[in-house]
Amino acid sequence: MGANLSTFWVFGDTASGAKLLLKIPAHDLVIRDAESNGYKVIEASAVIAAAHVVTLTYKFNGERYLLSSRKAGK
């Protein structure tokens, strides 16, 4: 990973203990107020080549977080 990235882990509670729901390398992680299947929508951002920022949005599908959208910009 680049120098500006860290790995973020998102866990959820289950009857048998904590479960890993999302693992993503990113520069910024934002937990939104909006929800998907009872869990918060998550946005992960990182700067890629030539100072372009990519923001990935993840939504919970009832079992785990899945990529919902990808937005690139400067």
Backbone hydrogen bonds, N-H to C=O, Kabsch-Sander energy under -0.5 kcal/mol:
donor,donor_aa,acceptor,acceptor_aa,energy
5,L,2,G,-1.5
6,S,26,A,-2.5
8,F,6,S,-0.5
8,F,24,I,-2.8
10,V,22,L,-2.8
12,G,19,K,-2.3
14,T,17,G,-1.1
17,G,14,T,-1.6
19,K,12,G,-2.4
21,L,10,V,-3.3
22,L,10,V,-1.5
24,I,8,F,-2.3
26,A,6,S,-2.8
27,H,45,S,-3.3
28,D,45,S,-1.8
30,V,43,E,-3.1
32,R,30,V,-0.7
32,R,41,V,-3.0
36,S,39,Y,-3.2
39,Y,36,S,-1.4
41,V,34,A,-2.4
42,I,58,Y,-2.1
43,E,30,V,-2.7
44,A,56,L,-2.7
45,S,28,D,-2.5
46,A,54,V,-1.8
48,I,52,H,-3.7
51,A,48,I,-0.7
52,H,48,I,-0.9
52,H,49,A,-1.1
53,V,73,G,-3.2
54,V,46,A,-2.8
55,T,71,K,-3.2
56,L,44,A,-3.1
56,L,54,V,-0.5
57,T,69,S,-2.7
58,Y,42,I,-3.3
59,K,66,L,-2.4
61,N,64,R,-2.6
63,E,64,R,-0.5
65,Y,21,L,-1.8
66,L,59,K,-2.6
68,S,57,T,-3.9
69,S,57,T,-1.5
71,K,55,T,-2.6
73,G,53,V,-2.2
